[in-house]
Amino acid sequence: MPTIWSDTKVITSKIGEFITIARKSQQGIWFLASVTNLPQQYEIQLDFLTENEEYTLEQYLDDEADLYTKGRLVSGKAKKGDKYKINMLKGGGDLRVFTPSIPNQDTNVKVIDPG
């Protein structure tokens, strides 16, 4: 995780309940992080991504069976304007990493369950 950012945007928040922040590394990788203290479900639009750029998406999700020691990783593609649902468990979070794609890179969506 980078410690120096070239851009930071608060996407949505409610004081004392949840927050979603997007941060861009100096290498052009966007990190979209959400945390909550209560169960939350809402939709966001990826307006912060660069126009006409395709990104590889890695999404780290809470595991309903074991919130604190297990999780799931989902991979796919994303672009500016795409909409995503944020669905967090009580005390949970959501992390999505958007890396600019390399042409002809594998575009298959993979779901990895470490459990």
C-alpha positions in Angstrom: 0.0 0.0 0.0 1.5 3.3 -1.0 2.1 6.1 1.5 2.3 8.9 -0.9 -0.7 9.8 -3.1 -1.1 12.0 -6.1 -4.9 12.5 -5.6 -7.5 11.8 -2.9 -11.3 12.0 -3.2 -14.0 11.4 -0.7 -16.6 9.5 -2.7 -19.3 9.3 0.0 -19.6 9.3 3.8 -21.8 9.7 6.8 -20.1 10.8 10.0 -20.0 8.0 12.6 -21.3 5.4 10.1 -19.3 4.9 6.9 -16.8 6.3 4.5 -15.6 5.6 0.9 -12.4 7.2 -0.2 -10.5 6.9 -3.6 -6.7 7.5 -3.6 -4.4 7.5 -6.6 -0.8 6.4 -6.3 2.0 8.1 -8.1 2.0 5.0 -10.4 -1.6 5.7 -11.5 -3.2 2.9 -9.5 -6.5 3.9 -7.8 -7.4 2.4 -4.4 -11.1 2.6 -3.4 -11.5 1.9 0.3 -14.7 1.7 2.4 -15.2 1.0 6.1 -18.3 0.9 8.3 -19.5 0.3 11.8 -23.0 -0.7 10.7 -24.2 -2.9 7.8 -24.2 -0.7 4.7 -25.3 -1.1 1.1 -25.0 1.7 -1.5 -24.0 2.3 -5.1 -21.1 4.4 -6.4 -20.1 5.5 -9.8 -16.4 5.4 -10.9 -16.2 9.0 -11.9 -12.7 9.4 -10.5 -11.1 7.0 -13.1 -9.4 8.4 -16.3 -11.6 8.7 -19.3 -11.0 6.1 -22.1 -8.7 4.0 -19.9 -9.5 0.4 -19.0 -8.5 -0.9 -15.6 -7.9 -4.3 -14.1 -10.0 -4.6 -10.9 -9.1 -6.5 -7.8 -11.8 -6.4 -5.1 -11.3 -7.7 -1.6 -14.6 -8.5 0.2 -15.7 -9.5 3.7 -16.6 -13.1 4.2 -20.0 -13.4 5.9 -19.0 -16.6 7.7 -15.9 -15.2 9.2 -15.5 -11.4 9.0 -12.2 -11.0 10.8 -10.0 -13.9 9.4 -11.4 -14.7 5.9 -12.2 -12.7 2.8 -12.8 -13.1 -0.9 -10.9 -11.8 -3.9 -12.8 -11.0 -7.1 -11.0 -9.8 -10.3 -12.3 -8.2 -13.4 -12.3 -5.0 -15.6 -13.5 -1.5 -14.9 -13.7 1.9 -16.6 -14.8 5.4 -15.8 -18.6 5.7 -15.3 -19.1 2.0 -14.2 -21.4 1.6 -11.2 -20.6 -0.8 -8.3 -22.6 -1.7 -5.2 -20.8 -1.4 -1.9 -22.1 -4.1 0.5 -20.5 -4.1 3.9 -21.1 -6.2 7.0 -21.2 -4.7 10.5 -17.7 -3.6 11.3 -16.6 -4.5 7.8 -15.0 -2.9 4.8 -14.4 -3.1 1.1 -11.2 -2.5 -0.9 -11.0 -2.2 -4.7 -7.7 -1.7 -6.6 -7.9 -0.3 -10.1 -4.7 -0.8 -12.1 -4.4 0.7 -15.7 -4.7 -2.3 -18.1 -2.0 -3.4 -20.4 -3.4 -4.0 -24.0 -4.1 -7.7 -24.8 -4.1 -8.6 -21.0 -6.3 -11.5 -19.9 -9.9 -10.2 -19.5 -11.5 -13.2 -17.8 -13.2 -12.5 -14.5 -11.8 -14.8 -11.7 -13.3 -15.4 -8.3 -10.8 -16.7 -5.7 -12.1 -18.1 -2.4 -9.3 -18.7 0.1 -11.6 -20.8 2.3 
